[in-house]
Amino acid sequence: MSKILDFSGLPPYAETPNEEQIRSRFQRVADQGALRHALPQSFGGFGDGFVDLCRTHRRLGEASRDPGLMLAVNAHLWGSVFPILLYGNETQREQFLPPMISGQWLGGHAITEPGCGSDVQAMISYAERSGQDFILNGEKRYITNVPLADWLVVYAKLDGRISAFLVSRQDQGCTFTSVGALDTCLGSSTGSVILKECRLDNQRLLGKAGAGAQMIQKALEYERAFVFAGIVGIMAWQLQEVVRHSRERASAGVHLGRHQAIGHRIADMKLRLDTIDLWLGECARLCDTGQRLTMASAQTKLYAAEAFLQSSLDAVQIMGAAGLEPGCAMARLVRDALAGRLFSGSSEIQKNLIAALLGTGDAYRVYPPPCKP
Ligand SMILES: Cc1cc2nc3c(=O)[nH]c(=O)nc-3n(C[C@H](O)[C@H](O)[C@H](O)COP(=O)(O)OP(=O)(O)OC[C@H]3O[C@@H](n4cnc5c(N)ncnc54)[C@H](O)[C@@H]3O)c2cc1C
């Protein structure tokens, strides 16, 4: 039975929220149950599907108008919760999933480094074996939910192959810092992870040693498919606002919307919004029926990221200078939409992936060679 969640009590978006406000908004969202969709009841999930998840994320986007908050939720779910569900052993699942699904622990994943973004295989963070333990060294950059996160899935090379490790903010030799924080999506935090001789016992290896590249691909497939499920709610609000404005504001004796140049922009915004909805529905359908998501998630991410940016630019243009007034969400959304073309793999990388899946190009080495869609 699908649950209808209510986000009306969410603390309002602050223009430059501090860490306490960011964490408290995330907790409110978790308390409403927004992290429980598409997860088994045995770990505190609703036991429902991805269609339900999309519905809730959309409502959350509409209520919060905060792409940063949506990014925090997505990094937590696809970066930590789902990898632990898919690859964790029984002990890890029992230890991590209930507190993560309730929001008591905030998670995320750390792939990007100062010298490696799109080219994941170029990462230089590494793990070495020391008896039963692992010692990690390296630096991660632009990591969503850092420094607030309690746990991260950190990817590092072990014997030359990428592996995944569960790393706590409290581990000796590990520092979560706001150094390198990005000036975008400010409803979430971004920061760096410094690993210096960070010793982890063997229960901290997630999945098989050397399987990290496949795990990254899987995590990013989910993230690309659904990271816009909340943002589409923000776009619905954005559209409502420009329609309202175009009816209320007059120019040359008629309401703005009567000018074809404005009406066409609004029509384009509506088309983009509904197209993203169709793509999200398709991704949810594929997940709920256990089918491959590789192609559809890349297409969804590519289309939605470009659409969100274009619609955000259109919204400011339709609002005129009022769209640039201090505190007006429209200008902030342009800055946030620019990030949408980079996080979870840039638009160019999605095109590379789509082309590679169609059998074109020979040098696809950004993520492991994709399987057939
Ligand atoms: C808001 C935000 C949150 C983020 N959160 C996380 C997180 O939680 N965890 C994490 O690990 N990372 C995170 N990132 C980092 C993100 O994954 C990287 O920004 C992204 O992978 C691109 O890497 P880069 O920024 O180093 O750009 P680069 O890889 O240096 O690319 C620069 C430009 O070159 C293009 N380019 C690069 N390689 C190719 C190629 N092969 N073909 C064509 N064009 C190419 C890119 O598309 C881009 O336009 C986040 C980023 C942002 C903006």
PDBQT file of the ligand as one rigid body, heavy atoms in Angstrom, charges set to zero:
ROOT
HETATM    1  C1  LIG A 401      26.932  19.600  -6.592  1.00  0.00    +0.000 C 
HETATM    2  C2  LIG A 401      27.884  18.474  -6.807  1.00  0.00    +0.000 A 
HETATM    3  C3  LIG A 401      27.845  17.369  -5.963  1.00  0.00    +0.000 A 
HETATM    4  C4  LIG A 401      28.751  16.322  -6.144  1.00  0.00    +0.000 A 
HETATM    5  N1  LIG A 401      28.699  15.252  -5.279  1.00  0.00    +0.000 NA
HETATM    6  C5  LIG A 401      29.607  14.245  -5.432  1.00  0.00    +0.000 A 
HETATM    7  C6  LIG A 401      29.589  13.131  -4.524  1.00  0.00    +0.000 A 
HETATM    8  O1  LIG A 401      28.739  13.038  -3.631  1.00  0.00    +0.000 OA
HETATM    9  N2  LIG A 401      30.533  12.178  -4.670  1.00  0.00    +0.000 N 
HETATM   10  C7  LIG A 401      31.476  12.228  -5.645  1.00  0.00    +0.000 A 
HETATM   11  O2  LIG A 401      32.304  11.336  -5.710  1.00  0.00    +0.000 OA
HETATM   12  N3  LIG A 401      31.518  13.264  -6.523  1.00  0.00    +0.000 NA
HETATM   13  C8  LIG A 401      30.593  14.276  -6.432  1.00  0.00    +0.000 A 
HETATM   14  N4  LIG A 401      30.616  15.335  -7.303  1.00  0.00    +0.000 N 
HETATM   15  C9  LIG A 401      31.645  15.412  -8.311  1.00  0.00    +0.000 C 
HETATM   16  C10 LIG A 401      31.108  15.035  -9.684  1.00  0.00    +0.000 C 
HETATM   17  O3  LIG A 401      30.909  13.652  -9.770  1.00  0.00    +0.000 OA
HETATM   18  C11 LIG A 401      32.125  15.543 -10.715  1.00  0.00    +0.000 C 
HETATM   19  O4  LIG A 401      32.013  16.963 -10.719  1.00  0.00    +0.000 OA
HETATM   20  C12 LIG A 401      31.870  14.989 -12.104  1.00  0.00    +0.000 C 
HETATM   21  O5  LIG A 401      32.135  13.614 -12.150  1.00  0.00    +0.000 OA
HETATM   22  C13 LIG A 401      32.745  15.699 -13.146  1.00  0.00    +0.000 C 
HETATM   23  O6  LIG A 401      34.080  15.683 -12.744  1.00  0.00    +0.000 OA
HETATM   24  P1  LIG A 401      34.919  17.053 -12.681  1.00  0.00    +0.000 P 
HETATM   25  O7  LIG A 401      34.077  18.077 -12.031  1.00  0.00    +0.000 OA
HETATM   26  O8  LIG A 401      36.234  16.739 -12.090  1.00  0.00    +0.000 OA
HETATM   27  O9  LIG A 401      35.076  17.491 -14.184  1.00  0.00    +0.000 OA
HETATM   28  P2  LIG A 401      36.122  16.876 -15.250  1.00  0.00    +0.000 P 
HETATM   29  O10 LIG A 401      36.082  15.403 -15.241  1.00  0.00    +0.000 OA
HETATM   30  O11 LIG A 401      37.433  17.548 -15.035  1.00  0.00    +0.000 OA
HETATM   31  O12 LIG A 401      35.474  17.393 -16.603  1.00  0.00    +0.000 OA
HETATM   32  C14 LIG A 401      35.534  18.771 -16.992  1.00  0.00    +0.000 C 
HETATM   33  C15 LIG A 401      34.735  18.924 -18.276  1.00  0.00    +0.000 C 
HETATM   34  O13 LIG A 401      35.275  18.062 -19.285  1.00  0.00    +0.000 OA
HETATM   35  C16 LIG A 401      34.272  17.159 -19.753  1.00  0.00    +0.000 C 
HETATM   36  N5  LIG A 401      34.850  15.840 -19.958  1.00  0.00    +0.000 N 
HETATM   37  C17 LIG A 401      35.656  15.139 -19.117  1.00  0.00    +0.000 A 
HETATM   38  N6  LIG A 401      35.961  13.941 -19.628  1.00  0.00    +0.000 NA
HETATM   39  C18 LIG A 401      35.313  13.849 -20.822  1.00  0.00    +0.000 A 
HETATM   40  C19 LIG A 401      35.214  12.855 -21.819  1.00  0.00    +0.000 A 
HETATM   41  N7  LIG A 401      35.800  11.656 -21.666  1.00  0.00    +0.000 N 
HETATM   42  N8  LIG A 401      34.435  13.112 -22.899  1.00  0.00    +0.000 NA
HETATM   43  C20 LIG A 401      33.820  14.311 -23.063  1.00  0.00    +0.000 A 
HETATM   44  N9  LIG A 401      33.881  15.303 -22.141  1.00  0.00    +0.000 NA
HETATM   45  C21 LIG A 401      34.616  15.067 -21.029  1.00  0.00    +0.000 A 
HETATM   46  C22 LIG A 401      33.219  17.094 -18.642  1.00  0.00    +0.000 C 
HETATM   47  O14 LIG A 401      31.961  16.755 -19.133  1.00  0.00    +0.000 OA
HETATM   48  C23 LIG A 401      33.270  18.529 -18.108  1.00  0.00    +0.000 C 
HETATM   49  O15 LIG A 401      32.457  19.347 -18.900  1.00  0.00    +0.000 OA
HETATM   50  C24 LIG A 401      29.703  16.378  -7.174  1.00  0.00    +0.000 A 
HETATM   51  C25 LIG A 401      29.715  17.481  -8.048  1.00  0.00    +0.000 A 
HETATM   52  C26 LIG A 401      28.810  18.515  -7.875  1.00  0.00    +0.000 A 
HETATM   53  C27 LIG A 401      28.842  19.669  -8.836  1.00  0.00    +0.000 C 
ENDROOT
TORSDOF 0
